[in-house]
Amino acid sequence: IDQLVILRTLMQCEVNHIDPFQDFTDYKTKAREYFQNNLKNETYISGVAELNGKIISACGVVFYNKPPSIISGKNVVGYVTNVFTIPKSIIL
């Protein structure tokens, strides 16, 4: 979970043009709580890629309910999010 928090923080910094070297303690606490709760109850799953035991890339799927489809009757939607790979310059 700690590595997912780091990746999420780096992704948010990149897409929002924020200096990643700021103090994000409050944000990281909220992100950690989100991952702990939602991985546990399976409303969020994550796929990762590792290099030398470190997660360098991740993506997630958030599951939520919507009104059922008239054709299938299903009501669960999966939303792909948090697709991020640490830039090669940072990995090396």
PDB file of N, CA, C and O in Angstrom:
ATOM      1  N   ILE A   1       0.834  -1.200   0.000  1.00  0.00           N
ATOM      2  CA  ILE A   1       0.000   0.000   0.000  1.00  0.00           C
ATOM      3  C   ILE A   1       0.869   1.251   0.000  1.00  0.00           C
ATOM      4  O   ILE A   1       0.538   2.237  -0.658  1.00  0.00           O
ATOM      5  N   ASP A   2       1.971   1.216   0.729  1.00  0.00           N
ATOM      6  CA  ASP A   2       2.842   2.402   0.767  1.00  0.00           C
ATOM      7  C   ASP A   2       3.349   2.769  -0.627  1.00  0.00           C
ATOM      8  O   ASP A   2       3.422   3.948  -0.971  1.00  0.00           O
ATOM      9  N   GLN A   3       3.700   1.754  -1.433  1.00  0.00           N
ATOM     10  CA  GLN A   3       4.181   2.038  -2.779  1.00  0.00           C
ATOM     11  C   GLN A   3       3.052   2.561  -3.671  1.00  0.00           C
ATOM     12  O   GLN A   3       3.292   3.402  -4.537  1.00  0.00           O
ATOM     13  N   LEU A   4       1.826   2.071  -3.470  1.00  0.00           N
ATOM     14  CA  LEU A   4       0.687   2.609  -4.217  1.00  0.00           C
ATOM     15  C   LEU A   4       0.455   4.076  -3.864  1.00  0.00           C
ATOM     16  O   LEU A   4       0.126   4.888  -4.728  1.00  0.00           O
ATOM     17  N   VAL A   5       0.630   4.404  -2.590  1.00  0.00           N
ATOM     18  CA  VAL A   5       0.469   5.795  -2.147  1.00  0.00           C
ATOM     19  C   VAL A   5       1.512   6.687  -2.813  1.00  0.00           C
ATOM     20  O   VAL A   5       1.201   7.790  -3.261  1.00  0.00           O
ATOM     21  N   ILE A   6       2.736   6.208  -2.874  1.00  0.00           N
ATOM     22  CA  ILE A   6       3.803   6.989  -3.516  1.00  0.00           C
ATOM     23  C   ILE A   6       3.482   7.207  -4.993  1.00  0.00           C
ATOM     24  O   ILE A   6       3.595   8.325  -5.496  1.00  0.00           O
ATOM     25  N   LEU A   7       3.083   6.140  -5.687  1.00  0.00           N
ATOM     26  CA  LEU A   7       2.741   6.275  -7.105  1.00  0.00           C
ATOM     27  C   LEU A   7       1.569   7.219  -7.309  1.00  0.00           C
ATOM     28  O   LEU A   7       1.588   8.047  -8.220  1.00  0.00           O
ATOM     29  N   ARG A   8       0.550   7.102  -6.470  1.00  0.00           N
ATOM     30  CA  ARG A   8      -0.623   7.985  -6.592  1.00  0.00           C
ATOM     31  C   ARG A   8      -0.205   9.443  -6.385  1.00  0.00           C
ATOM     32  O   ARG A   8      -0.660  10.332  -7.105  1.00  0.00           O
ATOM     33  N   THR A   9       0.646   9.680  -5.416  1.00  0.00           N
ATOM     34  CA  THR A   9       1.117  11.037  -5.139  1.00  0.00           C
ATOM     35  C   THR A   9       1.909  11.588  -6.321  1.00  0.00           C
ATOM     36  O   THR A   9       1.706  12.732  -6.729  1.00  0.00           O
ATOM     37  N   LEU A  10       2.813  10.774  -6.874  1.00  0.00           N
ATOM     38  CA  LEU A  10       3.598  11.209  -8.033  1.00  0.00           C
ATOM     39  C   LEU A  10       2.702  11.484  -9.232  1.00  0.00           C
ATOM     40  O   LEU A  10       2.914  12.452  -9.961  1.00  0.00           O
ATOM     41  N   MET A  11       1.692  10.625  -9.439  1.00  0.00           N
ATOM     42  CA  MET A  11       0.769  10.835 -10.553  1.00  0.00           C
ATOM     43  C   MET A  11       0.002  12.145 -10.376  1.00  0.00           C
ATOM     44  O   MET A  11      -0.124  12.926 -11.319  1.00  0.00           O
ATOM     45  N   GLN A  12      -0.508  12.382  -9.175  1.00  0.00           N
ATOM     46  CA  GLN A  12      -1.255  13.610  -8.919  1.00  0.00           C
ATOM     47  C   GLN A  12      -0.375  14.841  -9.117  1.00  0.00           C
ATOM     48  O   GLN A  12      -0.833  15.854  -9.645  1.00  0.00           O
ATOM     49  N   CYS A  13       0.886  14.756  -8.696  1.00  0.00           N
ATOM     50  CA  CYS A  13       1.809  15.878  -8.912  1.00  0.00           C
ATOM     51  C   CYS A  13       2.015  16.133 -10.397  1.00  0.00           C
ATOM     52  O   CYS A  13       2.028  17.283 -10.837  1.00  0.00           O
ATOM     53  N   GLU A  14       2.176  15.053 -11.177  1.00  0.00           N
ATOM     54  CA  GLU A  14       2.408  15.216 -12.610  1.00  0.00           C
ATOM     55  C   GLU A  14       1.199  15.818 -13.314  1.00  0.00           C
ATOM     56  O   GLU A  14       1.348  16.773 -14.077  1.00  0.00           O
ATOM     57  N   VAL A  15       0.008  15.282 -13.075  1.00  0.00           N
ATOM     58  CA  VAL A  15      -1.165  15.775 -13.811  1.00  0.00           C
ATOM     59  C   VAL A  15      -1.613  17.155 -13.351  1.00  0.00           C
ATOM     60  O   VAL A  15      -2.290  17.867 -14.093  1.00  0.00           O
ATOM     61  N   ASN A  16      -1.241  17.538 -12.130  1.00  0.00           N
ATOM     62  CA  ASN A  16      -1.629  18.849 -11.607  1.00  0.00           C
ATOM     63  C   ASN A  16      -0.474  19.845 -11.605  1.00  0.00           C
ATOM     64  O   ASN A  16      -0.605  20.952 -11.083  1.00  0.00           O
ATOM     65  N   HIS A  17       0.660  19.451 -12.191  1.00  0.00           N
ATOM     66  CA  HIS A  17       1.834  20.326 -12.299  1.00  0.00           C
ATOM     67  C   HIS A  17       2.254  20.878 -10.935  1.00  0.00           C
ATOM     68  O   HIS A  17       2.436  22.083 -10.759  1.00  0.00           O
ATOM     69  N   ILE A  18       2.401  19.962  -9.980  1.00  0.00           N
ATOM     70  CA  ILE A  18       2.788  20.319  -8.612  1.00  0.00           C
ATOM     71  C   ILE A  18       4.178  19.744  -8.335  1.00  0.00           C
ATOM     72  O   ILE A  18       4.495  18.637  -8.771  1.00  0.00           O
ATOM     73  N   ASP A  19       4.990  20.487  -7.622  1.00  0.00           N
ATOM     74  CA  ASP A  19       6.323  20.026  -7.230  1.00  0.00           C
ATOM     75  C   ASP A  19       6.185  18.788  -6.338  1.00  0.00           C
ATOM     76  O   ASP A  19       5.579  18.874  -5.270  1.00  0.00           O
ATOM     77  N   PRO A  20       6.735  17.634  -6.755  1.00  0.00           N
ATOM     78  CA  PRO A  20       6.589  16.411  -5.966  1.00  0.00           C
ATOM     79  C   PRO A  20       7.398  16.402  -4.673  1.00  0.00           C
ATOM     80  O   PRO A  20       7.261  15.477  -3.872  1.00  0.00           O
ATOM     81  N   PHE A  21       8.227  17.400  -4.458  1.00  0.00           N
ATOM     82  CA  PHE A  21       9.055  17.427  -3.261  1.00  0.00           C
ATOM     83  C   PHE A  21       8.421  18.208  -2.111  1.00  0.00           C
ATOM     84  O   PHE A  21       9.074  18.465  -1.099  1.00  0.00           O
ATOM     85  N   GLN A  22       7.145  18.587  -2.267  1.00  0.00           N
ATOM     86  CA  GLN A  22       6.419  19.251  -1.182  1.00  0.00           C
ATOM     87  C   GLN A  22       6.037  18.214  -0.115  1.00  0.00           C
ATOM     88  O   GLN A  22       6.167  17.009  -0.327  1.00  0.00           O
ATOM     89  N   ASP A  23       5.577  18.698   1.005  1.00  0.00           N
ATOM     90  CA  ASP A  23       5.103  17.814   2.075  1.00  0.00           C
ATOM     91  C   ASP A  23       3.643  17.443   1.799  1.00  0.00           C
ATOM     92  O   ASP A  23       2.756  18.295   1.846  1.00  0.00           O
ATOM     93  N   PHE A  24       3.416  16.184   1.515  1.00  0.00           N
ATOM     94  CA  PHE A  24       2.075  15.696   1.226  1.00  0.00           C
ATOM     95  C   PHE A  24       1.581  14.735   2.311  1.00  0.00           C
ATOM     96  O   PHE A  24       0.843  13.796   2.014  1.00  0.00           O
ATOM     97  N   THR A  25       1.972  14.959   3.537  1.00  0.00           N
ATOM     98  CA  THR A  25       1.628  14.056   4.630  1.00  0.00           C
ATOM     99  C   THR A  25       0.120  13.843   4.744  1.00  0.00           C
ATOM    100  O   THR A  25      -0.334  12.702   4.826  1.00  0.00           O
ATOM    101  N   ASP A  26      -0.661  14.919   4.750  1.00  0.00           N
ATOM    102  CA  ASP A  26      -2.124  14.788   4.873  1.00  0.00           C
ATOM    103  C   ASP A  26      -2.705  14.025   3.693  1.00  0.00           C
ATOM    104  O   ASP A  26      -3.547  13.145   3.873  1.00  0.00           O
ATOM    105  N   TYR A  27      -2.262  14.358   2.495  1.00  0.00           N
ATOM    106  CA  TYR A  27      -2.761  13.675   1.303  1.00  0.00           C
ATOM    107  C   TYR A  27      -2.421  12.184   1.352  1.00  0.00           C
ATOM    108  O   TYR A  27      -3.269  11.338   1.068  1.00  0.00           O
ATOM    109  N   LYS A  28      -1.175  11.868   1.714  1.00  0.00           N
ATOM    110  CA  LYS A  28      -0.747  10.467   1.763  1.00  0.00           C
ATOM    111  C   LYS A  28      -1.540   9.678   2.801  1.00  0.00           C
ATOM    112  O   LYS A  28      -1.831   8.501   2.593  1.00  0.00           O
ATOM    113  N   THR A  29      -1.888  10.312   3.907  1.00  0.00           N
ATOM    114  CA  THR A  29      -2.707   9.647   4.920  1.00  0.00           C
ATOM    115  C   THR A  29      -4.079   9.302   4.345  1.00  0.00           C
ATOM    116  O   THR A  29      -4.576   8.192   4.535  1.00  0.00           O
ATOM    117  N   LYS A  30      -4.686  10.252   3.645  1.00  0.00           N
ATOM    118  CA  LYS A  30      -5.998  10.013   3.027  1.00  0.00           C
ATOM    119  C   LYS A  30      -5.911   8.937   1.952  1.00  0.00           C
ATOM    120  O   LYS A  30      -6.781   8.069   1.873  1.00  0.00           O
ATOM    121  N   ALA A  31      -4.875   8.984   1.127  1.00  0.00           N
ATOM    122  CA  ALA A  31      -4.708   7.979   0.071  1.00  0.00           C
ATOM    123  C   ALA A  31      -4.488   6.592   0.677  1.00  0.00           C
ATOM    124  O   ALA A  31      -5.055   5.611   0.197  1.00  0.00           O
ATOM    125  N   ARG A  32      -3.673   6.507   1.724  1.00  0.00           N
ATOM    126  CA  ARG A  32      -3.426   5.229   2.406  1.00  0.00           C
ATOM    127  C   ARG A  32      -4.725   4.663   2.963  1.00  0.00           C
ATOM    128  O   ARG A  32      -4.998   3.473   2.802  1.00  0.00           O
ATOM    129  N   GLU A  33      -5.528   5.494   3.614  1.00  0.00           N
ATOM    130  CA  GLU A  33      -6.815   5.050   4.152  1.00  0.00           C
ATOM    131  C   GLU A  33      -7.726   4.553   3.034  1.00  0.00           C
ATOM    132  O   GLU A  33      -8.406   3.539   3.187  1.00  0.00           O
ATOM    133  N   TYR A  34      -7.738   5.274   1.903  1.00  0.00           N
ATOM    134  CA  TYR A  34      -8.560   4.858   0.766  1.00  0.00           C
ATOM    135  C   TYR A  34      -8.141   3.471   0.295  1.00  0.00           C
ATOM    136  O   TYR A  34      -8.983   2.583   0.156  1.00  0.00           O
ATOM    137  N   PHE A  35      -6.849   3.278   0.050  1.00  0.00           N
ATOM    138  CA  PHE A  35      -6.376   1.984  -0.434  1.00  0.00           C
ATOM    139  C   PHE A  35      -6.642   0.880   0.582  1.00  0.00           C
ATOM    140  O   PHE A  35      -7.085  -0.204   0.204  1.00  0.00           O
ATOM    141  N   GLN A  36      -6.384   1.130   1.854  1.00  0.00           N
ATOM    142  CA  GLN A  36      -6.632   0.111   2.880  1.00  0.00           C
ATOM    143  C   GLN A  36      -8.096  -0.311   2.892  1.00  0.00           C
ATOM    144  O   GLN A  36      -8.401  -1.504   2.885  1.00  0.00           O
ATOM    145  N   ASN A  37      -8.985   0.644   2.910  1.00  0.00           N
ATOM    146  CA  ASN A  37     -10.420   0.341   2.997  1.00  0.00           C
ATOM    147  C   ASN A  37     -10.960  -0.302   1.725  1.00  0.00           C
ATOM    148  O   ASN A  37     -11.702  -1.282   1.787  1.00  0.00           O
ATOM    149  N   ASN A  38     -10.589   0.251   0.575  1.00  0.00           N
ATOM    150  CA  ASN A  38     -11.205  -0.193  -0.668  1.00  0.00           C
ATOM    151  C   ASN A  38     -10.562  -1.434  -1.269  1.00  0.00           C
ATOM    152  O   ASN A  38     -11.230  -2.169  -1.997  1.00  0.00           O
ATOM    153  N   LEU A  39      -9.298  -1.690  -0.990  1.00  0.00           N
ATOM    154  CA  LEU A  39      -8.707  -2.966  -1.375  1.00  0.00           C
ATOM    155  C   LEU A  39      -9.321  -4.088  -0.541  1.00  0.00           C
ATOM    156  O   LEU A  39      -9.591  -5.181  -1.038  1.00  0.00           O
ATOM    157  N   LYS A  40      -9.533  -3.788   0.733  1.00  0.00           N
ATOM    158  CA  LYS A  40     -10.105  -4.786   1.644  1.00  0.00           C
ATOM    159  C   LYS A  40     -11.532  -5.164   1.243  1.00  0.00           C
ATOM    160  O   LYS A  40     -11.877  -6.346   1.234  1.00  0.00           O
ATOM    161  N   ASN A  41     -12.356  -4.182   0.915  1.00  0.00           N
ATOM    162  CA  ASN A  41     -13.754  -4.493   0.569  1.00  0.00           C
ATOM    163  C   ASN A  41     -13.943  -4.738  -0.931  1.00  0.00           C
ATOM    164  O   ASN A  41     -15.067  -4.901  -1.405  1.00  0.00           O
ATOM    165  N   GLU A  42     -12.841  -4.762  -1.665  1.00  0.00           N
ATOM    166  CA  GLU A  42     -12.812  -5.100  -3.090  1.00  0.00           C
ATOM    167  C   GLU A  42     -13.621  -4.158  -3.985  1.00  0.00           C
ATOM    168  O   GLU A  42     -14.127  -4.566  -5.031  1.00  0.00           O
ATOM    169  N   THR A  43     -13.739  -2.900  -3.567  1.00  0.00           N
ATOM    170  CA  THR A  43     -14.322  -1.895  -4.454  1.00  0.00           C
ATOM    171  C   THR A  43     -13.219  -1.205  -5.262  1.00  0.00           C
ATOM    172  O   THR A  43     -13.495  -0.349  -6.102  1.00  0.00           O
ATOM    173  N   TYR A  44     -11.981  -1.586  -5.000  1.00  0.00           N
ATOM    174  CA  TYR A  44     -10.827  -1.110  -5.763  1.00  0.00           C
ATOM    175  C   TYR A  44      -9.851  -2.273  -5.871  1.00  0.00           C
ATOM    176  O   TYR A  44      -9.563  -2.943  -4.880  1.00  0.00           O
ATOM    177  N   ILE A  45      -9.342  -2.511  -7.078  1.00  0.00           N
ATOM    178  CA  ILE A  45      -8.270  -3.482  -7.257  1.00  0.00           C
ATOM    179  C   ILE A  45      -7.151  -2.793  -8.017  1.00  0.00           C
ATOM    180  O   ILE A  45      -7.375  -1.815  -8.730  1.00  0.00           O
ATOM    181  N   SER A  46      -5.945  -3.315  -7.853  1.00  0.00           N
ATOM    182  CA  SER A  46      -4.796  -2.687  -8.492  1.00  0.00           C
ATOM    183  C   SER A  46      -3.953  -3.746  -9.177  1.00  0.00           C
ATOM    184  O   SER A  46      -3.739  -4.836  -8.645  1.00  0.00           O
ATOM    185  N   GLY A  47      -3.479  -3.406 -10.369  1.00  0.00           N
ATOM    186  CA  GLY A  47      -2.486  -4.204 -11.065  1.00  0.00           C
ATOM    187  C   GLY A  47      -1.186  -3.418 -11.047  1.00  0.00           C
ATOM    188  O   GLY A  47      -1.184  -2.199 -11.223  1.00  0.00           O
ATOM    189  N   VAL A  48      -0.076  -4.123 -10.834  1.00  0.00           N
ATOM    190  CA  VAL A  48       1.206  -3.429 -10.718  1.00  0.00           C
ATOM    191  C   VAL A  48       2.273  -4.104 -11.568  1.00  0.00           C
ATOM    192  O   VAL A  48       2.154  -5.275 -11.929  1.00  0.00           O
ATOM    193  N   ALA A  49       3.313  -3.347 -11.877  1.00  0.00           N
ATOM    194  CA  ALA A  49       4.523  -3.871 -12.511  1.00  0.00           C
ATOM    195  C   ALA A  49       5.678  -3.572 -11.574  1.00  0.00           C
ATOM    196  O   ALA A  49       5.784  -2.470 -11.035  1.00  0.00           O
ATOM    197  N   GLU A  50       6.539  -4.552 -11.384  1.00  0.00           N
ATOM    198  CA  GLU A  50       7.671  -4.391 -10.468  1.00  0.00           C
ATOM    199  C   GLU A  50       8.997  -4.453 -11.216  1.00  0.00           C
ATOM    200  O   GLU A  50       9.118  -5.081 -12.268  1.00  0.00           O
ATOM    201  N   LEU A  51       9.968  -3.791 -10.645  1.00  0.00           N
ATOM    202  CA  LEU A  51      11.345  -3.860 -11.113  1.00  0.00           C
ATOM    203  C   LEU A  51      12.217  -3.910  -9.873  1.00  0.00           C
ATOM    204  O   LEU A  51      12.206  -2.978  -9.069  1.00  0.00           O
ATOM    205  N   ASN A  52      12.961  -4.972  -9.712  1.00  0.00           N
ATOM    206  CA  ASN A  52      13.836  -5.151  -8.545  1.00  0.00           C
ATOM    207  C   ASN A  52      13.079  -5.019  -7.225  1.00  0.00           C
ATOM    208  O   ASN A  52      13.590  -4.439  -6.267  1.00  0.00           O
ATOM    209  N   GLY A  53      11.866  -5.556  -7.178  1.00  0.00           N
ATOM    210  CA  GLY A  53      11.091  -5.556  -5.936  1.00  0.00           C
ATOM    211  C   GLY A  53      10.360  -4.262  -5.630  1.00  0.00           C
ATOM    212  O   GLY A  53       9.704  -4.157  -4.593  1.00  0.00           O
ATOM    213  N   LYS A  54      10.455  -3.287  -6.498  1.00  0.00           N
ATOM    214  CA  LYS A  54       9.758  -2.010  -6.299  1.00  0.00           C
ATOM    215  C   LYS A  54       8.666  -1.866  -7.351  1.00  0.00           C
ATOM    216  O   LYS A  54       8.876  -2.185  -8.521  1.00  0.00           O
ATOM    217  N   ILE A  55       7.511  -1.390  -6.933  1.00  0.00           N
ATOM    218  CA  ILE A  55       6.437  -1.131  -7.880  1.00  0.00           C
ATOM    219  C   ILE A  55       6.798   0.120  -8.674  1.00  0.00           C
ATOM    220  O   ILE A  55       7.015   1.188  -8.103  1.00  0.00           O
ATOM    221  N   ILE A  56       6.860  -0.025  -9.995  1.00  0.00           N
ATOM    222  CA  ILE A  56       7.206   1.117 -10.850  1.00  0.00           C
ATOM    223  C   ILE A  56       6.026   1.585 -11.701  1.00  0.00           C
ATOM    224  O   ILE A  56       6.067   2.650 -12.317  1.00  0.00           O
ATOM    225  N   SER A  57       4.975   0.764 -11.720  1.00  0.00           N
ATOM    226  CA  SER A  57       3.813   1.117 -12.516  1.00  0.00           C
ATOM    227  C   SER A  57       2.581   0.480 -11.882  1.00  0.00           C
ATOM    228  O   SER A  57       2.643  -0.625 -11.343  1.00  0.00           O
ATOM    229  N   ALA A  58       1.467   1.194 -11.955  1.00  0.00           N
ATOM    230  CA  ALA A  58       0.233   0.656 -11.382  1.00  0.00           C
ATOM    231  C   ALA A  58      -0.967   1.209 -12.124  1.00  0.00           C
ATOM    232  O   ALA A  58      -0.909   2.268 -12.750  1.00  0.00           O
ATOM    233  N   CYS A  59      -2.040   0.470 -12.037  1.00  0.00           N
ATOM    234  CA  CYS A  59      -3.330   0.956 -12.502  1.00  0.00           C
ATOM    235  C   CYS A  59      -4.368   0.379 -11.551  1.00  0.00           C
ATOM    236  O   CYS A  59      -4.111  -0.606 -10.859  1.00  0.00           O
ATOM    237  N   GLY A  60      -5.517   0.988 -11.525  1.00  0.00           N
ATOM    238  CA  GLY A  60      -6.556   0.512 -10.630  1.00  0.00           C
ATOM    239  C   GLY A  60      -7.901   0.483 -11.309  1.00  0.00           C
ATOM    240  O   GLY A  60      -8.122   1.146 -12.322  1.00  0.00           O
ATOM    241  N   VAL A  61      -8.785  -0.286 -10.744  1.00  0.00           N
ATOM    242  CA  VAL A  61     -10.171  -0.307 -11.195  1.00  0.00           C
ATOM    243  C   VAL A  61     -11.044  -0.070  -9.966  1.00  0.00           C
ATOM    244  O   VAL A  61     -10.953  -0.793  -8.974  1.00  0.00           O
ATOM    245  N   VAL A  62     -11.890   0.953 -10.050  1.00  0.00           N
ATOM    246  CA  VAL A  62     -12.857   1.255  -9.008  1.00  0.00           C
ATOM    247  C   VAL A  62     -14.185   0.650  -9.450  1.00  0.00           C
ATOM    248  O   VAL A  62     -14.636   0.887 -10.570  1.00  0.00           O
ATOM    249  N   PHE A  63     -14.807  -0.128  -8.572  1.00  0.00           N
ATOM    250  CA  PHE A  63     -16.100  -0.722  -8.874  1.00  0.00           C
ATOM    251  C   PHE A  63     -17.192   0.042  -8.146  1.00  0.00           C
ATOM    252  O   PHE A  63     -17.064   0.352  -6.962  1.00  0.00           O
ATOM    253  N   TYR A  64     -18.270   0.344  -8.864  1.00  0.00           N
ATOM    254  CA  TYR A  64     -19.401   1.019  -8.237  1.00  0.00           C
ATOM    255  C   TYR A  64     -20.694   0.523  -8.868  1.00  0.00           C
ATOM    256  O   TYR A  64     -20.693  -0.034  -9.966  1.00  0.00           O
ATOM    257  N   ASN A  65     -21.776   0.730  -8.170  1.00  0.00           N
ATOM    258  CA  ASN A  65     -23.095   0.315  -8.643  1.00  0.00           C
ATOM    259  C   ASN A  65     -23.799   1.455  -9.353  1.00  0.00           C
ATOM    260  O   ASN A  65     -23.671   2.622  -8.981  1.00  0.00           O
ATOM    261  N   LYS A  66     -24.539   1.093 -10.376  1.00  0.00           N
ATOM    262  CA  LYS A  66     -25.382   2.024 -11.114  1.00  0.00           C
ATOM    263  C   LYS A  66     -26.733   1.345 -11.301  1.00  0.00           C
ATOM    264  O   LYS A  66     -26.877   0.163 -10.987  1.00  0.00           O
ATOM    265  N   PRO A  67     -27.703   2.061 -11.798  1.00  0.00           N
ATOM    266  CA  PRO A  67     -28.972   1.381 -12.097  1.00  0.00           C
ATOM    267  C   PRO A  67     -28.718   0.249 -13.100  1.00  0.00           C
ATOM    268  O   PRO A  67     -27.837   0.376 -13.950  1.00  0.00           O
ATOM    269  N   PRO A  68     -29.463  -0.846 -13.021  1.00  0.00           N
ATOM    270  CA  PRO A  68     -29.205  -1.995 -13.893  1.00  0.00           C
ATOM    271  C   PRO A  68     -29.458  -1.699 -15.367  1.00  0.00           C
ATOM    272  O   PRO A  68     -30.268  -0.845 -15.725  1.00  0.00           O
ATOM    273  N   SER A  69     -28.741  -2.429 -16.200  1.00  0.00           N
ATOM    274  CA  SER A  69     -28.916  -2.351 -17.645  1.00  0.00           C
ATOM    275  C   SER A  69     -30.171  -3.113 -18.051  1.00  0.00           C
ATOM    276  O   SER A  69     -30.469  -4.169 -17.494  1.00  0.00           O
ATOM    277  N   ILE A  70     -30.898  -2.581 -19.014  1.00  0.00           N
ATOM    278  CA  ILE A  70     -32.115  -3.250 -19.484  1.00  0.00           C
ATOM    279  C   ILE A  70     -31.780  -4.542 -20.241  1.00  0.00           C
ATOM    280  O   ILE A  70     -32.591  -5.467 -20.278  1.00  0.00           O
ATOM    281  N   ILE A  71     -30.596  -4.603 -20.839  1.00  0.00           N
ATOM    282  CA  ILE A  71     -30.217  -5.780 -21.624  1.00  0.00           C
ATOM    283  C   ILE A  71     -29.635  -6.882 -20.737  1.00  0.00           C
ATOM    284  O   ILE A  71     -30.075  -8.030 -20.803  1.00  0.00           O
ATOM    285  N   SER A  72     -28.653  -6.537 -19.913  1.00  0.00           N
ATOM    286  CA  SER A  72     -27.984  -7.567 -19.107  1.00  0.00           C
ATOM    287  C   SER A  72     -28.515  -7.661 -17.683  1.00  0.00           C
ATOM    288  O   SER A  72     -28.349  -8.686 -17.022  1.00  0.00           O
ATOM    289  N   GLY A  73     -29.147  -6.603 -17.214  1.00  0.00           N
ATOM    290  CA  GLY A  73     -29.612  -6.594 -15.829  1.00  0.00           C
ATOM    291  C   GLY A  73     -28.506  -6.314 -14.827  1.00  0.00           C
ATOM    292  O   GLY A  73     -28.751  -6.257 -13.622  1.00  0.00           O
ATOM    293  N   LYS A  74     -27.295  -6.139 -15.323  1.00  0.00           N
ATOM    294  CA  LYS A  74     -26.157  -5.915 -14.417  1.00  0.00           C
ATOM    295  C   LYS A  74     -26.065  -4.448 -14.032  1.00  0.00           C
ATOM    296  O   LYS A  74     -26.502  -3.561 -14.765  1.00  0.00           O
ATOM    297  N   ASN A  75     -25.484  -4.222 -12.862  1.00  0.00           N
ATOM    298  CA  ASN A  75     -25.410  -2.846 -12.392  1.00  0.00           C
ATOM    299  C   ASN A  75     -24.045  -2.457 -11.837  1.00  0.00           C
ATOM    300  O   ASN A  75     -23.907  -1.386 -11.247  1.00  0.00           O
ATOM    301  N   VAL A  76     -23.039  -3.301 -12.012  1.00  0.00           N
ATOM    302  CA  VAL A  76     -21.707  -2.974 -11.506  1.00  0.00           C
ATOM    303  C   VAL A  76     -20.866  -2.425 -12.656  1.00  0.00           C
ATOM    304  O   VAL A  76     -20.830  -2.993 -13.747  1.00  0.00           O
ATOM    305  N   VAL A  77     -20.196  -1.315 -12.389  1.00  0.00           N
ATOM    306  CA  VAL A  77     -19.331  -0.673 -13.377  1.00  0.00           C
ATOM    307  C   VAL A  77     -17.906  -0.677 -12.837  1.00  0.00           C
ATOM    308  O   VAL A  77     -17.683  -0.458 -11.646  1.00  0.00           O
ATOM    309  N   GLY A  78     -16.956  -0.925 -13.715  1.00  0.00           N
ATOM    310  CA  GLY A  78     -15.548  -0.820 -13.363  1.00  0.00           C
ATOM    311  C   GLY A  78     -14.950   0.381 -14.067  1.00  0.00           C
ATOM    312  O   GLY A  78     -15.025   0.487 -15.291  1.00  0.00           O
ATOM    313  N   TYR A  79     -14.356   1.286 -13.305  1.00  0.00           N
ATOM    314  CA  TYR A  79     -13.761   2.517 -13.837  1.00  0.00           C
ATOM    315  C   TYR A  79     -12.242   2.408 -13.710  1.00  0.00           C
ATOM    316  O   TYR A  79     -11.721   2.324 -12.598  1.00  0.00           O
ATOM    317  N   VAL A  80     -11.530   2.407 -14.833  1.00  0.00           N
ATOM    318  CA  VAL A  80     -10.073   2.311 -14.819  1.00  0.00           C
ATOM    319  C   VAL A  80      -9.486   3.665 -14.438  1.00  0.00           C
ATOM    320  O   VAL A  80      -9.838   4.693 -15.017  1.00  0.00           O
ATOM    321  N   THR A  81      -8.593   3.653 -13.466  1.00  0.00           N
ATOM    322  CA  THR A  81      -8.015   4.890 -12.944  1.00  0.00           C
ATOM    323  C   THR A  81      -6.581   4.639 -12.459  1.00  0.00           C
ATOM    324  O   THR A  81      -6.116   3.500 -12.432  1.00  0.00           O
ATOM    325  N   ASN A  82      -5.907   5.695 -12.087  1.00  0.00           N
ATOM    326  CA  ASN A  82      -4.562   5.614 -11.495  1.00  0.00           C
ATOM    327  C   ASN A  82      -3.563   4.904 -12.392  1.00  0.00           C
ATOM    328  O   ASN A  82      -2.704   4.181 -11.888  1.00  0.00           O
ATOM    329  N   VAL A  83      -3.644   5.084 -13.698  1.00  0.00           N
ATOM    330  CA  VAL A  83      -2.679   4.479 -14.604  1.00  0.00           C
ATOM    331  C   VAL A  83      -1.439   5.368 -14.607  1.00  0.00           C
ATOM    332  O   VAL A  83      -1.479   6.508 -15.069  1.00  0.00           O
ATOM    333  N   PHE A  84      -0.343   4.832 -14.086  1.00  0.00           N
ATOM    334  CA  PHE A  84       0.858   5.652 -13.954  1.00  0.00           C
ATOM    335  C   PHE A  84       2.094   4.768 -13.920  1.00  0.00           C
ATOM    336  O   PHE A  84       2.104   3.719 -13.275  1.00  0.00           O
ATOM    337  N   THR A  85       3.141   5.202 -14.625  1.00  0.00           N
ATOM    338  CA  THR A  85       4.457   4.562 -14.578  1.00  0.00           C
ATOM    339  C   THR A  85       5.462   5.609 -14.187  1.00  0.00           C
ATOM    340  O   THR A  85       5.476   6.710 -14.737  1.00  0.00           O
ATOM    341  N   ILE A  86       6.303   5.268 -13.237  1.00  0.00           N
ATOM    342  CA  ILE A  86       7.359   6.199 -12.829  1.00  0.00           C
ATOM    343  C   ILE A  86       8.271   6.445 -14.038  1.00  0.00           C
ATOM    344  O   ILE A  86       8.686   5.493 -14.699  1.00  0.00           O
ATOM    345  N   PRO A  87       8.581   7.698 -14.328  1.00  0.00           N
ATOM    346  CA  PRO A  87       9.462   7.987 -15.460  1.00  0.00           C
ATOM    347  C   PRO A  87      10.809   7.288 -15.336  1.00  0.00           C
ATOM    348  O   PRO A  87      11.346   7.146 -14.237  1.00  0.00           O
ATOM    349  N   LYS A  88      11.352   6.852 -16.469  1.00  0.00           N
ATOM    350  CA  LYS A  88      12.615   6.132 -16.497  1.00  0.00           C
ATOM    351  C   LYS A  88      13.738   6.909 -15.807  1.00  0.00           C
ATOM    352  O   LYS A  88      14.606   6.314 -15.169  1.00  0.00           O
ATOM    353  N   SER A  89      13.720   8.217 -15.932  1.00  0.00           N
ATOM    354  CA  SER A  89      14.762   9.044 -15.329  1.00  0.00           C
ATOM    355  C   SER A  89      14.769   8.929 -13.805  1.00  0.00           C
ATOM    356  O   SER A  89      15.814   9.096 -13.177  1.00  0.00           O
ATOM    357  N   ILE A  90      13.610   8.644 -13.208  1.00  0.00           N
ATOM    358  CA  ILE A  90      13.522   8.501 -11.756  1.00  0.00           C
ATOM    359  C   ILE A  90      13.889   7.091 -11.326  1.00  0.00           C
ATOM    360  O   ILE A  90      14.477   6.899 -10.262  1.00  0.00           O
ATOM    361  N   ILE A  91      13.542   6.088 -12.157  1.00  0.00           N
ATOM    362  CA  ILE A  91      13.820   4.688 -11.825  1.00  0.00           C
ATOM    363  C   ILE A  91      15.320   4.430 -11.785  1.00  0.00           C
ATOM    364  O   ILE A  91      15.817   3.738 -10.897  1.00  0.00           O
ATOM    365  N   LEU A  92      16.038   4.994 -12.757  1.00  0.00           N
ATOM    366  CA  LEU A  92      17.474   4.737 -12.850  1.00  0.00           C
ATOM    367  C   LEU A  92      18.204   5.548 -11.867  1.00  0.00           C
ATOM    368  O   LEU A  92      19.430   5.470 -11.791  1.00  0.00           O
TER     369      LEU A  92
END
